[in-house]
């Protein structure tokens, strides 16, 4: 069996953190040529390039980023082990990496994650936000433990993973009270001509809203388009335009952004899924997320 040289891995990890071999040599108290040679040896044993040059800096390659994440975990666990054995800690928190698709509203993500932070046995949650396909690729190689998304796993994606429905929510519409006073009429007729903050064009919610507006015979005045729903809500609070958010977050939205409810619809529903490598949910953090989703957040 070919063993990984952890000294070489430590040198690589330090260079990745410091950004240059020069700074790493000061940290490690080693000559620069020595560090360079050991990193080349590590690359040779792994069969991949870990760094590429950009000016005077060394930048991680795709393989380098993967190696760095593993190295960071290895040395973090090593420090925790030393602390436990030397009596500086009664124990360590388990590490759980959670991938949040960037289209999932922040309030939904917060409400789902919070119970996992309150478990009797502490868990250190590491949240990564990104495009669903990137998060799923990280799930496949165990860089992420769970992905929360607004769509189930696409069968075309060749990953042996499973989609667990957390819940569904209708859509609520909000606006600053100044806008509400200006545009009279019952919902949804009041939306006609009203300045509106829409999701980005490449999202399921945007397509659903465009279709719903057409069916209802209303044509809001598009005041802005946002990939981040939380940013849209901030602009909504400032009376730039009305906006939509899952009904499951209605009370939080009204309280946090001081906006008024215009109306609700069940014609548009947001669905949320936990995507895992396990057919059955069993990790305590995942079970806590699933329980709060079904019992509180998306309770019918």
Buried (B, 14 or more C-beta within 10 A) or exposed (E): EEEEEBEBBBBBBBBBBBEEBEEBBEEBEBEBEEBBEBBBBBBEBBEBEBBEEEEEEBEBBEBBEBBBBBBEBBBEEEEBEEBEEEEEBEEBBBBBBBBBBBBBBBBBBEBBBEBBBEBEEEBEBEEBBBEBEBBBBBBBEEBBBBBBBBBBBEEEEEBEBBBBBBBBBBBBBBBBEEBBEBBEEEBBEBBBEBBBBBBBEEBBBBEBBEEBBEEBEBEBEEBBBBEBBBEBBBBBBEBBBBBBBBBBBBEBBBEBBEBBBBBBBEEBBBBBBBBBBEEEBEBBBBBBBBEBBBEEBBEE
